[in-house]
Amino acid sequence: MHFFGLSLEGIRIAGGILITTYGFAQLNPNPERHHSPAEHEEAMSKRDISFTPLAMPLLAGPGAIASTVSIASTIPREHVLLAYLSSLLGIALTCVLCTLILSQSSKLMRYLGVNGANALTRLMGFILLCIGVQLVIDGVLGLR
């Protein structure tokens, strides 16, 4: 971060804005979004396009990285080893849960149905929106 001249507050604000944007997009989906002919052609040539464009940006994108950096910066110095070990355990648990959920997504979709999936998307969008706003608040307060 120091090499690029980035402050922790700047990362928090940028990450918060990014996460807020994802959350807002999930609260207000745009079913009328049109794809370019090149996007449509590439999607049609693939067997399954769901993993790359939908899952990866939220799982390991800039918002996730900014959140991790922001949370890691709040670790107290006297408990660094314990905090890092618990953080690594949390990341590992998240990876396992994501793997299980993504591998069973077709069963989950049959159980939820379209309306349940839409409701869950909006609920998760609201949670993302709240996380993003909190990151922005933390970044602005840190500027004082």
VENBEL-V259132 format. One record per residue. N is the residue number from 1. RES is the residue in three letters. PHI is phi as a letter, one per 40 degrees, with the letter a starting at -180 (none if undefined). OMEGA is omega as a letter, one per 20 degrees, with the letter a starting at -180 (999 if undefined). Layout:
# VENBEL-V259132
n->N res->RES phi->PHI omega->OMEGA
n->N res->RES phi->PHI omega->OMEGA
This chain:
# VENBEL-V259132
n->1 res->MET phi->none omega->a
n->2 res->HIS phi->c omega->r
n->3 res->PHE phi->d omega->a
n->4 res->PHE phi->c omega->a
n->5 res->GLY phi->g omega->a
n->6 res->LEU phi->c omega->r
n->7 res->SER phi->c omega->r
n->8 res->LEU phi->c omega->r
n->9 res->GLU phi->c omega->r
n->10 res->GLY phi->c omega->r
n->11 res->ILE phi->c omega->r
n->12 res->ARG phi->c omega->a
n->13 res->ILE phi->c omega->a
n->14 res->ALA phi->c omega->r
n->15 res->GLY phi->c omega->r
n->16 res->GLY phi->c omega->r
n->17 res->ILE phi->c omega->r
n->18 res->LEU phi->c omega->a
n->19 res->ILE phi->c omega->r
n->20 res->THR phi->c omega->r
n->21 res->THR phi->c omega->r
n->22 res->TYR phi->c omega->a
n->23 res->GLY phi->c omega->r
n->24 res->PHE phi->c omega->r
n->25 res->ALA phi->c omega->r
n->26 res->GLN phi->c omega->r
n->27 res->LEU phi->c omega->a
n->28 res->ASN phi->b omega->a
n->29 res->PRO phi->c omega->r
n->30 res->ASN phi->b omega->a
n->31 res->PRO phi->c omega->a
n->32 res->GLU phi->c omega->a
n->33 res->ARG phi->c omega->a
n->34 res->HIS phi->b omega->r
n->35 res->HIS phi->c omega->r
n->36 res->SER phi->c omega->r
n->37 res->PRO phi->d omega->r
n->38 res->ALA phi->c omega->r
n->39 res->GLU phi->c omega->a
n->40 res->HIS phi->c omega->a
n->41 res->GLU phi->c omega->r
n->42 res->GLU phi->c omega->r
n->43 res->ALA phi->c omega->a
n->44 res->MET phi->c omega->a
n->45 res->SER phi->c omega->a
n->46 res->LYS phi->c omega->r
n->47 res->ARG phi->c omega->a
n->48 res->ASP phi->a omega->a
n->49 res->ILE phi->c omega->a
n->50 res->SER phi->c omega->a
n->51 res->PHE phi->c omega->a
n->52 res->THR phi->c omega->a
n->53 res->PRO phi->c omega->a
n->54 res->LEU phi->c omega->a
n->55 res->ALA phi->c omega->a
n->56 res->MET phi->c omega->a
n->57 res->PRO phi->c omega->a
n->58 res->LEU phi->c omega->a
n->59 res->LEU phi->c omega->a
n->60 res->ALA phi->b omega->a
n->61 res->GLY phi->c omega->a
n->62 res->PRO phi->c omega->r
n->63 res->GLY phi->c omega->r
n->64 res->ALA phi->c omega->r
n->65 res->ILE phi->c omega->r
n->66 res->ALA phi->c omega->r
n->67 res->SER phi->c omega->a
n->68 res->THR phi->c omega->r
n->69 res->VAL phi->c omega->a
n->70 res->SER phi->c omega->r
n->71 res->ILE phi->c omega->a
n->72 res->ALA phi->c omega->a
n->73 res->SER phi->c omega->a
n->74 res->THR phi->c omega->a
n->75 res->ILE phi->c omega->r
n->76 res->PRO phi->c omega->a
n->77 res->ARG phi->c omega->a
n->78 res->GLU phi->c omega->a
n->79 res->HIS phi->b omega->a
n->80 res->VAL phi->c omega->a
n->81 res->LEU phi->c omega->r
n->82 res->LEU phi->c omega->a
n->83 res->ALA phi->c omega->r
n->84 res->TYR phi->c omega->r
n->85 res->LEU phi->c omega->r
n->86 res->SER phi->c omega->r
n->87 res->SER phi->c omega->r
n->88 res->LEU phi->c omega->r
n->89 res->LEU phi->c omega->r
n->90 res->GLY phi->c omega->r
n->91 res->ILE phi->c omega->r
n->92 res->ALA phi->c omega->r
n->93 res->LEU phi->c omega->r
n->94 res->THR phi->c omega->r
n->95 res->CYS phi->c omega->r
n->96 res->VAL phi->c omega->r
n->97 res->LEU phi->c omega->r
n->98 res->CYS phi->c omega->r
n->99 res->THR phi->c omega->r
n->100 res->LEU phi->c omega->a
n->101 res->ILE phi->c omega->a
n->102 res->LEU phi->c omega->r
n->103 res->SER phi->c omega->a
n->104 res->GLN phi->b omega->a
n->105 res->SER phi->c omega->a
n->106 res->SER phi->c omega->r
n->107 res->LYS phi->c omega->r
n->108 res->LEU phi->c omega->r
n->109 res->MET phi->c omega->r
n->110 res->ARG phi->c omega->a
n->111 res->TYR phi->c omega->a
n->112 res->LEU phi->c omega->a
n->113 res->GLY phi->g omega->a
n->114 res->VAL phi->c omega->a
n->115 res->ASN phi->c omega->r
n->116 res->GLY phi->c omega->r
n->117 res->ALA phi->c omega->r
n->118 res->ASN phi->c omega->r
n->119 res->ALA phi->c omega->r
n->120 res->LEU phi->c omega->r
n->121 res->THR phi->c omega->a
n->122 res->ARG phi->c omega->r
n->123 res->LEU phi->c omega->r
n->124 res->MET phi->c omega->r
n->125 res->GLY phi->c omega->r
n->126 res->PHE phi->c omega->r
n->127 res->ILE phi->c omega->r
n->128 res->LEU phi->c omega->r
n->129 res->LEU phi->d omega->r
n->130 res->CYS phi->c omega->r
n->131 res->ILE phi->c omega->r
n->132 res->GLY phi->c omega->r
n->133 res->VAL phi->c omega->r
n->134 res->GLN phi->c omega->r
n->135 res->LEU phi->c omega->r
n->136 res->VAL phi->c omega->r
n->137 res->ILE phi->d omega->r
n->138 res->ASP phi->c omega->r
n->139 res->GLY phi->c omega->r
n->140 res->VAL phi->c omega->r
n->141 res->LEU phi->c omega->r
n->142 res->GLY phi->c omega->r
n->143 res->LEU phi->c omega->a
n->144 res->ARG phi->c omega->999
